[in-house]
Amino acid sequence: MKRTPLLFLLLALSVVLLFLADIAVGSVPISLREVAAALLGRTCDPATSYIVLGFRLPKALVALFVGASLSAAGLQMQTLFRNPMAGPFVLGISSGASLGVALFLLGMPLLGITTQGTVWAAMGITGAAWIGSSAVLALIMAVGRRIKDIMVLLILGIMFGSVATALVEILQYLSPEGALKSYVVWTMGSLGGVTASQLAVLLPALSAGLFISVACIKPLNVLLLGDSYARTMGIDMRRTQTVLFLSTVLLAGTATAYCGPIGFIGLAMPHVARILFADADHRILMPGSMLTGAAVLLACDIVSQLPGRDMTLPINTVTALVGIPIVVAVVIRNRKIF
């Protein structure tokens, strides 16, 4: 078997095994046989079925989709800006989403408006994250039409993210204790806080973003050769940027809204896919990045459960510990990615 199909097969098998392991691992260990029985609707202990179907299956689905989504968003940004250090977290897109959520969770109580326990609270957080991430990415793209230096754009993205973080800190300082606690808990990142009703919004939004990413594979391949070449090939740059902008907002904004700011998956996993497949073709890199991101975030979620203990770690602390060494190794090994 050729190397690329074999790698795809191994990655797919890894995702399936990690998905099942993520359901099995927790404060109450569940055997894979019991997991399979609960998933297939066979006779099993009611408490086990409730834990698997009510809590762990939704969490594993969130890890699967969010890992694939952040990796796809990171690959798009790295190709669009032709910069290996670009990504939703580094460019400030996740910070923009965090600012939107902060304005909703912290700003609304300052105005005397209660958001807890309301029917539209989940949709409000999602919409705020979309608006916040859209605003930051729109600023970066607007500046990008005037400034062609990609390093300047990267620095500006970091600055925009810093401004968003500063505004969040002001809101935290002014906010009442209850609202501040809910926001701080959200910033720690969690894959297990998504309810069934929220899952009905999260999965379609991420699926739409992933579909757009796959549909943009051809333009992304052309963009590797530069904007001028892309125009000569008949690519409408403004339309392509807008579509990629929409996809990134759906992917990064939605993931951040429901799971908090999960860092380094979008930045590191496209590089892991490039190293594994040794190919710049997005027909290989895009699905490879999605599978890699899904597998790594599932593995990080398993580690965060601290098997055998009754406590869990914030997911973004685990992804940072995994992602930072990968990024450092990539920077040292490959001075030039594209």
C-alpha positions in Angstrom: 0.0 0.0 0.0 1.2 3.5 -0.8 2.4 5.8 2.0 -0.4 8.4 1.8 -3.4 5.9 1.8 -1.7 4.0 4.6 -1.3 7.2 6.7 -5.0 8.1 6.1 -6.0 4.6 7.2 -3.9 4.7 10.4 -5.2 8.2 11.2 -8.8 7.1 10.7 -8.3 4.1 12.9 -6.6 6.2 15.6 -9.6 8.6 15.6 -12.0 5.7 16.0 -10.0 4.1 18.8 -9.4 7.4 20.6 -13.1 8.3 20.3 -14.1 5.0 22.0 -11.3 5.5 24.6 -12.6 9.0 25.3 -16.0 7.6 26.1 -14.6 4.8 28.3 -12.2 7.0 30.4 -13.5 9.1 33.2 -14.1 9.2 37.0 -16.2 6.1 36.5 -14.3 3.7 34.2 -16.4 1.9 31.6 -15.2 -1.1 29.6 -15.2 -0.9 25.8 -17.7 -3.8 25.8 -20.1 -1.7 27.9 -19.5 1.3 25.7 -20.3 -0.6 22.6 -23.4 -2.1 24.2 -24.7 1.4 25.2 -23.9 2.9 21.7 -25.6 0.0 19.9 -28.6 0.1 22.1 -28.0 -3.4 23.5 -28.9 -4.4 27.1 -26.6 -2.9 29.6 -26.7 -1.2 33.0 -29.0 1.8 32.9 -26.5 4.0 34.8 -23.8 3.1 32.3 -26.1 3.8 29.4 -27.0 7.2 30.9 -23.3 8.2 31.5 -22.3 7.1 28.0 -25.2 8.6 26.0 -25.9 11.6 28.2 -22.4 12.8 28.9 -19.5 11.1 27.3 -20.8 10.6 23.8 -21.6 14.3 23.4 -18.2 15.3 24.8 -16.4 12.9 22.4 -18.4 14.3 19.5 -17.4 17.8 20.5 -13.7 16.9 20.7 -13.9 15.2 17.3 -15.6 18.1 15.5 -13.7 20.9 17.3 -10.3 19.3 16.7 -11.0 18.9 13.0 -12.5 22.4 12.8 -9.7 24.3 14.5 -7.1 22.4 12.4 -8.9 23.3 9.2 -9.2 26.9 10.2 -5.5 27.1 11.0 -4.5 25.5 7.6 -6.7 28.0 5.8 -5.2 31.0 7.6 -1.7 29.8 7.1 -2.3 29.4 3.4 -4.3 32.7 3.0 -1.6 34.7 4.8 1.2 32.6 3.5 2.6 32.4 7.0 3.3 29.2 9.0 2.7 31.0 12.3 -0.8 32.1 11.3 -3.8 30.6 13.0 -7.1 31.4 14.8 -5.4 31.8 18.2 -2.3 33.7 17.0 -4.1 36.1 14.6 -6.4 37.2 17.4 -9.6 35.6 15.9 -10.1 33.5 19.1 -9.4 36.6 21.2 -12.1 38.4 19.2 -14.5 35.6 19.9 -13.6 35.8 23.6 -14.3 39.5 23.6 -17.7 38.9 22.0 -18.5 36.3 24.7 -17.1 38.7 27.4 -19.4 41.5 26.2 -22.3 39.1 26.5 -21.5 37.4 29.8 -19.9 40.4 31.5 -21.2 43.5 29.7 -24.9 42.5 29.9 -24.9 42.2 33.7 -23.3 45.6 33.9 -26.3 47.0 32.1 -28.7 45.1 34.4 -29.6 42.4 31.9 -29.6 38.8 33.1 -28.3 36.2 30.7 -28.3 33.2 33.0 -31.2 30.7 32.6 -32.6 32.4 29.5 -33.7 30.5 26.4 -31.6 32.6 24.2 -28.4 32.5 26.3 -26.8 29.7 24.3 -27.6 31.5 21.0 -26.4 34.8 22.5 -23.0 33.4 23.3 -22.7 31.8 19.9 -23.7 35.0 18.1 -21.4 37.1 20.2 -18.5 34.8 19.4 -19.3 35.0 15.7 -19.5 38.7 15.8 -16.2 39.1 17.8 -14.2 36.7 15.6 -15.7 38.3 12.4 -14.7 41.8 13.6 -11.0 40.9 14.2 -10.7 38.9 11.0 -12.4 41.7 9.0 -9.9 44.2 10.4 -7.0 42.0 9.4 -8.3 41.5 5.9 -9.1 45.2 5.5 -5.5 46.1 6.5 -4.2 43.3 4.3 -5.6 45.0 1.2 -3.3 48.0 1.9 -0.3 46.3 3.5 1.2 43.4 1.6 3.9 42.4 4.1 2.6 39.2 5.7 4.8 39.7 8.7 3.2 43.1 9.4 -0.2 41.4 9.1 0.8 38.8 11.6 2.0 41.4 14.1 -1.2 43.4 13.6 -3.3 40.3 14.2 -1.4 39.8 17.5 -2.0 43.5 18.3 -5.7 43.3 17.6 -5.9 40.2 19.8 -4.1 42.1 22.6 -6.6 45.0 22.3 -9.4 42.5 22.6 -7.7 40.9 25.7 -7.3 44.4 27.3 -11.0 45.1 26.8 -11.9 41.8 28.4 -9.7 42.6 31.4 -11.5 45.9 31.8 -14.8 44.1 31.7 -13.5 41.6 34.3 -12.5 44.4 36.6 -15.9 46.1 36.5 -18.1 42.9 36.5 -20.0 41.5 39.5 -18.6 38.3 41.1 -21.2 35.9 39.7 -20.7 37.0 36.1 -16.9 37.1 36.5 -16.9 33.5 37.8 -18.9 32.2 34.9 -16.6 33.9 32.4 -13.4 32.7 34.1 -14.7 29.1 34.1 -15.5 29.5 30.4 -12.0 30.7 29.6 -10.5 27.5 31.0 -11.9 25.6 28.2 -14.2 22.6 28.4 -15.5 19.9 26.0 -18.0 18.5 28.4 -20.2 21.5 29.0 -22.1 21.3 25.7 -25.7 20.2 26.3 -27.9 18.2 23.8 -29.7 21.4 22.7 -26.4 23.2 22.2 -25.0 20.2 20.3 -27.8 20.7 17.8 -26.4 24.1 17.0 -22.7 23.3 17.4 -22.4 20.3 15.0 -24.3 21.9 12.1 -22.3 25.1 12.3 -19.0 23.3 12.4 -20.1 20.9 9.6 -21.0 23.9 7.4 -17.6 25.4 8.1 -15.8 22.1 7.3 -17.8 21.7 4.1 -16.7 25.2 2.9 -13.1 24.3 3.8 -13.2 21.2 1.6 -14.9 23.2 -1.2 -12.1 25.7 -1.1 -9.3 23.1 -1.6 -8.6 24.1 -5.2 -8.4 27.9 -4.5 -6.1 27.2 -1.5 -3.8 25.2 -3.8 -3.6 28.1 -6.2 -3.0 30.6 -3.4 0.2 28.7 -2.5 1.7 30.2 -5.7 0.8 33.8 -4.8 -2.1 36.2 -5.4 -0.9 37.3 -8.9 -0.8 33.7 -10.2 -4.2 33.0 -8.6 -5.7 36.0 -10.5 -4.2 34.7 -13.8 -5.8 31.4 -13.1 -9.2 33.1 -12.9 -9.5 33.0 -9.1 -11.6 35.9 -7.7 -9.4 36.9 -4.8 -12.0 39.0 -3.0 -14.7 36.2 -3.2 -12.2 33.6 -2.1 -11.1 35.6 0.9 -14.7 36.2 1.8 -15.6 32.5 1.6 -12.5 31.6 3.7 -13.4 34.4 6.1 -16.9 32.9 6.5 -15.5 29.4 7.0 -13.0 30.5 9.7 -15.6 32.4 11.6 -17.9 29.4 11.6 -15.1 27.1 12.7 -13.1 29.1 15.2 -16.0 31.3 16.4 -18.3 28.5 17.1 -15.7 26.3 18.7 -14.6 29.1 21.0 -18.2 30.0 21.9 -19.0 26.5 23.2 -15.6 25.2 24.4 -13.7 28.3 25.3 -10.4 29.5 23.8 -8.6 26.3 22.9 -5.1 27.2 21.8 -2.4 25.6 19.6 -4.6 23.0 17.9 -5.2 25.3 14.9 -1.6 26.4 14.8 0.3 23.1 15.4 -1.8 20.4 13.7 -1.4 21.6 10.1 2.3 21.4 10.6 2.0 17.9 11.9 0.0 16.9 8.8 2.7 18.5 6.6 5.4 16.5 8.3 3.4 13.2 8.2 2.3 13.4 4.6 5.3 15.4 3.2 3.0 17.1 0.7 1.7 20.7 0.2 -1.4 19.6 -1.8 -4.5 20.7 0.1 -6.4 17.6 -1.3 -4.2 15.7 1.1 -3.4 18.4 3.7 -7.0 19.4 4.4 -8.4 16.0 5.4 -5.0 15.1 6.9 -5.2 18.2 9.2 -8.8 17.4 10.1 -8.0 13.8 11.1 -4.8 14.9 13.0 -6.6 17.6 14.9 -9.5 15.3 15.8 -7.1 12.6 17.0 -4.9 15.0 19.1 -7.9 16.8 20.7 -9.4 13.4 21.6 -6.1 12.3 23.1 -5.8 15.6 25.0 -9.3 15.2 26.4 -8.4 11.7 27.6 -5.3 13.1 29.4 -7.3 15.9 30.9 -9.7 13.4 32.6 -6.8 12.3 34.8 -7.9 8.6 34.7 -8.3 7.2 38.2 -9.0 10.6 39.8 -12.2 12.6 40.4 -10.9 15.8 38.9 -10.2 17.1 35.4 -7.8 19.6 33.9 -8.8 22.5 31.7 -8.5 21.3 28.1 -6.6 24.3 27.0 -3.8 23.6 29.4 -3.3 20.2 27.9 -3.4 21.4 24.3 -0.9 24.1 25.2 1.5 21.6 26.6 1.1 19.4 23.5 1.1 22.2 20.9 3.9 24.4 22.1 6.7 21.8 21.7 5.4 21.0 18.2 5.4 24.6 17.1 8.9 25.2 18.6 10.2 22.0 16.8 8.7 23.1 13.5 10.2 26.6 13.7 13.6 25.1 14.4 13.4 22.4 11.8 11.8 24.3 9.0 12.8 27.9 8.6 10.5 28.2 5.6 7.3 26.1 5.4 5.9 27.4 2.1 
